[in-house]
């Protein structure tokens, strides 16, 4: 059967899957091809904008531009030009639906799962609508493929590229997409409560001072910022504890520095015990963030 079986949208820099079509095929060959697609997604940054990987019954086609790539598993009989036309249309549809900031900040697999319905509609359109109805787009893709043919890989090449066939597993500075944070602990919950309390105190004092400083000299602006910046830092510490974020250690150190400097600056408006309390809570929260580890997910998010 000549058709597109599966499609997904991934982030190029780390292979994070952003959205994918629902999987209705469960043959062993297809599941193996799905595994190879995930492997290939991790290495997309090393390949040109278009490429194909072939096996006995299926072909993986990918098309990338910027930090976004679209991938599809098709039957070997499905025309390559049609597959790349589908991938380009999918790329334009996704970029029109989500901006680059949302794509760049996505931290969990399938963060845009709602896009699945659009992928399904496009799959049906390209599987069952005659090519004459997309003639102009198809001709453009065919010309581009003649001028610059896609790179052709074997599915075995994708495993070799990841070091699986020689026993070497590549090391990544960031966790793989199939990871999540460990459950929160009692001490972690305590640090959250104390952090929220410190944030509230900073916000109340900062807003109160801002209201009165409208009639006072500009020297008060420094004090206002010394309340409001630690407020933002406390809230961000809560976020870092609850959710995984890349470069977590650097962000924790930065937030801790803001809180410490802000409270030192406020010496005079706060007594020594108040300053030590705020800094102590900041250190406790930082410790909880850095000691909360990642654990592997067992499921594939139902996709």
Secondary structure, DSSP 8 states (H G I E B T S, - for coil): --SEEEEEEEETTT--EEEE-------HHHHHHHHHHHHHHTTGGGS-SEEEEE-SSEEEEEEEETTEEEEEEEETTS-HHHHHHHHHHHHHHHHHHS-HHHHHH--STTTTGGGHHHHHHHHHHHHHS-GGGGHHHHHHHHHHHHHS--EEEEHHHHHHHTTTTTT-----SS--TTEEE----HHHHHHHHHHHHHHHHHHHHHHHHHHHHTTS-TTHHHHHHHHHHHHHHHHHHHHHHHS--TTHHHHHHHHHHHHHHHHHHTBTTB-HHHHHHHHHHHHHHHHHHHH--EEE-SS-TT-
